[in-house]
């Protein structure tokens, strides 16, 4: 009989987490390692990755870091080739790296910035899955979780690039879930609400009145801790979520009720 503990456990499994040098991604990398996984932690922020590695030292699993730009196909392909040659398999992938871009009305939105946000937030998820899925298939199955946002189901004024990218992540997730459900691979997405990662905390310091108003508008009256979002992503990758396919799990303190 498989115990609840075993269904949550990642011992002997290999996980990939992008954007693992900060915020939600760091907590997910540490969470997978705490549950016994070998984790490939990816980011373009080397100092952030070094901090993630330092925090992982006492955990059951282990963390290996790599400087990879998730919007660059050659780098993503190289990463998955490295994982296959070193670890021989991939069981879980959390495609989470992302940027917000600036806040401008559509008519003022710089086209180059629009393209950059789409590239880092959306093309990256396509590229990630393009190279993760074949390795997962060769590993006998697995689970992918992509990070969308509440902006995947709302239209926040000023954030056209971000909202378009996150709506796109939701769509890509559903297509990938449809294409892979019969092949032993589950693909799902999470939609975090206001989460107190370094990016959001810095913005809140600059604009405390806005931050207070935003939190008041959240039914839970607080932002999420990064670990609360990471836990949801890890759970979606675990065998406890074995019948979830193409789902967008909104984790937002009730923000979009
Ligand atoms: P964060 O800024 O703390 O972490 C994002 C990480 O992604 C950073 O370490 C950054 O260096 C990395 N990154 C950026 N561009 C990259 C690239 N081209 N290649 C590799 N790594 C790259 O932000 P946070 O909050 O942890 O964000 C994680 C995800 O959660 C993002 O996709 C974000 O859009 C999403 N999200 C965050 C929310 C929040 O309130 N913090 C709300 C909804 C969604």
Boltz pocket constraint, residues with backbone or C-beta under 6 A from the ligand:
constraints:
  - pocket:
      binder: B
      contacts: [[A, 18], [A, 19], [A, 20], [A, 21], [A, 22], [A, 23], [A, 24], [A, 25], [A, 42], [A, 43], [A, 44], [A, 45], [A, 48], [A, 68], [A, 69], [A, 70], [A, 71], [A, 96], [A, 97], [A, 98], [A, 99], [A, 100], [A, 120], [A, 147], [A, 148], [A, 149], [A, 150], [A, 191], [A, 192], [A, 193], [A, 194], [A, 195], [A, 196], [A, 197], [A, 198], [A, 199], [A, 200], [A, 226]]
      max_distance: 6.0
